[in-house]
C-alpha cells in the first residue's frame, strides 16, 4: 500500500472513468495536519497519460478545499487507468509534498462489479490434508478470502461439513460445496466448484457410469491420434455433470509432473484445449517452489491459446493440503470481478472472462495473470484495496476459529462484525 494511504483515509479510491468525482482525504494518526489557512495545490498524473481533457500533469488541478481538517478534491478522471494525485503545500516558491494518493478509474462494465478474492481448490484432513474443514474455512477468512470451496479428493461431504460448522453464524466468508473429481481409469483431475451434487458419487454405480461414458463417446467425433477416446469421453461426461449440478467445472493442473511425466498426456490436454468441454482452466495451480516450472508452462499455454483465438476462463488456486505448514496456502488465489458474491454471480463472472489468477509466493512481489485490462486493475487492488479488507478479515477469521473450537461467545462477536468488508468496499468504490 502507498505510504500516504496508511496516513490518510482516502474515499473513494475507485471511481467512474470519464466522469467527475470528489476525493476526500482525511489525515490519520496526527502525522499531518491540513490547515484551511494554508494554500494547497493538487497535481494529477494519469499513469498512462490519457489526459486530452484534463491536460494533466502540465495543468494542475484547481486548489483543493480544506474543511474540518479534511481535504476535498474534485476532478475529472479520464480513461480507464490509475491516477496519481500529488497534494502539495505551497510555501512561496517552494512546494512541499503532503500526500501521494492513488485512484483508479473504471469503465462502467468493470465499475459495476466488485472484486472478490477466493480459493476454489483446497484440501482438508478428510482426504490428504492436515486440518478439519471448519478450521480450513476459518483460516481462509483470516488471510482475506471472500469465498472458498473445500475440494477434497473423491469426497464432496467435507465441503458440506465446513458449511454446516458455521450454520446459523453470521460470517461474511462465502462457503460453497465442492470436490476434486477423479474419474475411474482417467488421469485427469477436475474440480467441481459449487455443484449441487457429488460427481464422485456417480462412479459408485460402475455399470451406469461406463454406459454413460460409452454414450458420450458415441456422440463425440473421433479424437486425434494419441488421444484416448475413453479418457476424453469420460472427461467430457464429468464436465457435463458438473454443469448439470450448477457448478463450475475446472480443468486442473495439466502440467503437473508426476511419475516421470506430465499428467494428463499432452495429446489429451491439447484436445481438451481445442474442444473446451471444461468451464475454466487452472492457469495458476498449487505448485511447490521446486515445481514452479509447471505454472510457467500453464501460463505460457494460456497465452498460446489466446494467440490461436481460444480465450479460456481462468482461475488460480492453492491446492493446499495444510494451512499451517507454510506451503501453498495463500500463495495462489483467484480475483473474480462479479456483480455479487453469490455462487451464480461468481460462476457467471469467471465464464464471462472477468477473473485473474494471482501468484503471491513468499518473499516475492505478487503477480497477476489474465487479460491485460484486468491484470492492470488487479495490481492496483492488490496494493491499495485488498490490504485494507484483509485487516478486517483477519479478525473475523480468528473469531471463526474460536467458534469452531467451541467458544460460545464467538458467534455474537462475529454478528457485530458482519458486513464490515461490504461497507468498506462501498466506501472505497464509487459506482
Order of alpha helices (4+ residues) and beta strands (2+ residues): alpha-beta-beta-beta-beta-beta-beta-beta-beta-alpha-beta-alpha-beta-alpha-beta-beta-beta-alpha-alpha-beta-beta-beta-alpha-beta-alpha-beta-beta-alpha-beta-beta-alpha-alpha-alpha-alpha
